[in-house]
Every structure is written in C-alpha cells, then in structure tokens.
C-alpha cells in the first residue's frame, strides 16, 4: 500500500459528519463477539463498506460495522468485527480503523479476539488477559515512510498496558469471572496450524494463537494509544484434542462467552471512566 493510501482525509471527513462526540475508547470485537455492541447507547452505526478507506468484512462472525456511542458512561467506538491479512489486505489497511479512531480522539484500545489454546491448562471458554505477543505474521504495519504522529521505533517492551490489565483482573475477580494471563501468538492463517507447528509455538512461549490483533496493537503503540488485550479461547489447537477444527466451533464458543465478556468489559469501562484521560500510556 502506498503512503498516499494512508491519507485519512476522506475517512475522517466522512466519520466526523456522523460521529459528533469524541470517543475515548476503541473497542475491537473478535469472532462471534459482535453482539456485545448491542449495549451501546445513542448508537450511530456505519457499515465498513460505506467508510472511505475501510474494507468490508467478509468473514462469518464479523458484522463489519463501526458503532459509536456510550457504554457505561464512556464514549466508545466499537468495531463489530475486523478484517484480516488472510483476506488479502496488507497490514497497513488492516490497521486503518485504529488510525482513524486515534485521530478522532481515542487514547485507549481494548482489543478482543478468538484464539486456540496452546497451553494445556487452558480450555474452550477461558478468557486470557494478554501480557505480551509474538508476531509470526512476518509483517509489520509500520514498514515504509513514517506516518505523521507515529514513533519510528516504538517501544514494545510493554505492548499491553499493565494498569489496564490489572484493572481487568480486578474487575474479573470482583465479578467472579475466571481469567488467566498469557502470551498471544499471531499467525497469518487462514489455515489452522499443524500439530508440528503447535509444538513449535509452545516451545517459543506462546499460550494462545490467533490470526489478528498484533498489527492493530503495533500501530496503537506507535501512536501512543494504550492497549488492553483479551483473548477468548475457542478451541484446543491441533494435536491437543481429538477431532478436527472448524470455524463454527469458534463462533459457538464466542456466543457462549458473551455474558461473561459483556460483564467484564462493562466493569473495565466503569473503571476507565474514573481514570484521567491521558494522551500516552
């Protein structure tokens, strides 16, 4: 993608005509989790396909809708689903919604995803608060000329904000929602990993694996946006359980986890509302 393709002038002009309040939080909902946007108040719903620079979502379980409004008293932008590298998009385009949200004022990003369990103590339905990640997509959305406002060499020693992770853990404990902590590994997909690849990823120190999230987090950190990551385990990876893997399993697990994820995100947003609205993490 050329530097000109990262010009968000038309994108922001379109969104500012329709979104009149500054968002504080960008919330990205992963596979099967789009129903969480139903709780938003004073909602403005915009299909991705209508937004200049955005791409339509083509994957089942991703509604492809940008929703602006209020959740738990916090002005939010919600991505009902995302688009992915495996759909044929370069990483620069996958991360345009993050750039647009930051330009509109969002200084915090909460990113959720569906993942496969690499750690043998994890089971489908578990929620994992992310501490770190491994980029096995072999691509970086920052390659190329520096986008104005980005750091050229952003520090990735703490890609996921420790204060936000502690808030999430505290909210989960108070609500009786079991959560674990872990490392997410991003691969391009769309094929699931082989048993040999799973053994390799386990040895590299990953706890869960998925096909998203890392490009978005890299861009957010380059822009000074703080990040909280929550991964929903939807399946055991190849070689760790009998049977085969399919996307319907992912969607079913996502639907089953909605009440717990809804309660967790609501509590986190209530805590974020009490925090100072800082410009950088």
N, C-alpha and C positions, 0 to 999 in steps of 0.2 A: 504494500500500500504506500503510495507516495505521500510526502509531507502535506501536500495540498489536500489529500483525502482526510487528514486530521483537522482541517479547518472546521470548527464547530459553529461558525457564524450562523448558518442556516438552521442548524439543530437548535441552538439556544434561542434564536428569534422565534422559532415555532413553539418551543416549550414555554417561553416567557409569556406568550399570548394566552396560554391556557393554564399555567401554574402561577398564581399570583402571590403565594406566600413562600418565603424562603424555607426550604427543607433543612432540617438539622441532621437527619439520619437517612442514609441509603440502606434499604433492606433488600437483599437479593435472595429470592426463594428458589430452592433447587427442585429437583424432580419430585413431583407428586405433592408439593407443599404449597402450591399456589392458593389453596383455599384460605390460607392464613390472611390473605389480603381482604377477606370479607369483613373483617372487624373494623376497617378504617372508616373514619367519619369524614363527611364533606368531601367525598371522593371525586376526583377527576380521573377518568380512565382513558388512556390513549393507547391504541394498538401500536406496537413497534413498527408495523408496516407503514404507518402514517407519518412517522417521525423521520425527517431528513437525516441521513447518516446511520440510522439504525437498520438492522436487518430483521426480517420476520423470523419468529421462532418456528422451527419445523419438527421438533422432537415431541413425541407424545408425552404428556405430563408437564409441558411448558406452554402456558397460555399465550405468552408473547404480548403482555400488557403492562404498560407503565401506569402506576396508580399513585396519585398524590393526595395527601390528606393528613388527618390527625389520628395517631394511635397512642393511647394512654397519655394524652396531653402533649405529645411530641409531634412536630411537623415532620412527616416522613415522605420519602419517595420509595415506592415498592416496585421492584421488578418481579412480576409474576412469570417466573421462568427466565432463562437466559439463552444465548446462543453460544456455540462451541467451535473449537478448532476443527473437530471432526466433521462439521457440516460444510467445511470448505472455507471458513473465514480465517483471515490472518489474525494474529493476536492483537494487532492494533485496532481492528474493527470490533473484536470481542469486547474490548475494554472501553469503547466509546461511551457507553452508558455511565461508566464510572467517572469519566472525564466530565460528562455533561452534568451529572449530579453534583460534583465538586464545584463546577463553575456556577451552579445555581445556589450554592451555599452549604451543601452537606459536608460536615467535617468529621463524621463518624460513619463507618460502613459496617453493617452486620451481614455477613455472607453465610448462607447455609448451602449444604449440598447433600447428595446421596452418595454413599460410599460402600465399598466392600471391606469386610473385616480381614485384616492381615494378622492381627494379634489374636491369639487363640482364646483369650479371656473375653473377647467381645462377641456379642450375639446380635442378630437382627432386631432392630428396635432400639438399640442403645444410642444415646446421644453422647458425642465426643466433643469437648471444648478443645479447640486447636491451640497448641503451643508453638508449632513450627510446621514447615513443609519442605518437601523435596520436589524440585522441578525436573521431572522426567519427560516433559513435553519437548525438551530440547529447543525451545523457542522462548524469546523474551520480548514483550511488547514495547520495550524501551529502545530496541535496536533502531538506529537511524539518527537523524538530526534531533537535537534536544527540543522537546516541545516546551514553549514558554511556560514557566511556572514549575516545571519538573526539576528535580535534582538529577544531575548527570550520573552520579554514583550513589544512589540511595542506600542507606544503611539497612541491612536486612537481618541484623542480629536479633531483633525482636519484631518479626513481621506482624504478630498478633499481640495487641496491646495487653500487657499484664493486668492493668487496672480493670479493663473491661472483662477479661477472663475471670478475675477474682469476683467481680460483681455477678457474672453469670453463675459461678459456682455457689456463691452465697444465696442467690435467688433460688437456685435449684434445691439447695439443702432446706431452705425455709418452706418450699412448696412440696417437699417430699418427692422430687423428681430425680431419679438416679442419673448421674452424669459421670463421665470419665474424661481424662485428659489424654491427648495424643498428638502424633505427627501424621500429617496428611501427605500422601504422595500423589502428584498429578501426572497422568499419562494422557496421550492424545486420544486413544480409542479410535474408532468406535467398537472394535472387537474387545471382548473381555480378555484378561491376561491368562496365559497358560500356567499350569502348575509350576513349571520351572521358573517362570517369571515371578510368580508369587514367592517362591523360596528366595529368590534374589532380593526382592523388595523387603522381605522380612529381615534379611541379613543387613540391609542398608539402614534399618532402624525405623521404618515406617510402620504405623499402626493401622491405618486405613488407606484405601486407594480409590481415586475417582478421576473424572475426566474434565474437571473445571477448576474454578476458584483461584488458582495460583496466578494466572495473568491479571485478574482483577485486583488481587492483593498487591502485586508488584506495582501496578500503576497507582493504586491508592497510596501506597507508602511513598512513591516518588512525588506525589502531590501533597504530602503531609497530612493525609487523612488517616485517622486511627482505625484499626480493624479488630473486629471480633469475629471469629470463625466457629461455626457449629456444624458438625458433620453427623448426619443420621446414617447409622449402619443399616443397610437394607438386605445384605446377604453375606454369607461366608464366601470367601474367594475360592477359586478353582483349586481342587486338591485338598481343601479343608473340610469338605462335606460331600456326601454322595449326591448324585444328580447333576443336572446341568443348570446354567444360569440364563435368565431371560429378563427383559425389561419390565414385563408385567409384575414380576416379583418386586422389583424396585418401587413401582408405583403403589402396589398394595402395602408395602412397608411404610411408604411415605404417608399414605392415607391413615394408617393405623396410629401413626405417631403424632398426628395433627393436634389432638387435645393437649399432649404434653409439651409439644413445641409451642403451641399458642400460649400456654400458661407461662412458659419460660421466657418467651420473647416479651410478653406483656410486663412481666416483672422487671426484666432488664431495662425496658424503655422507661418504666417508672423511676428506676434508679438513675438512668441517664438524664432524665428531666431535672434531677437535683444537682447535676454536675455543671460546673462552669463550661460555657460553650467556647472551648479553646480552638485556636487556629491550627495548632500542630500537636501531635501526640508527645 
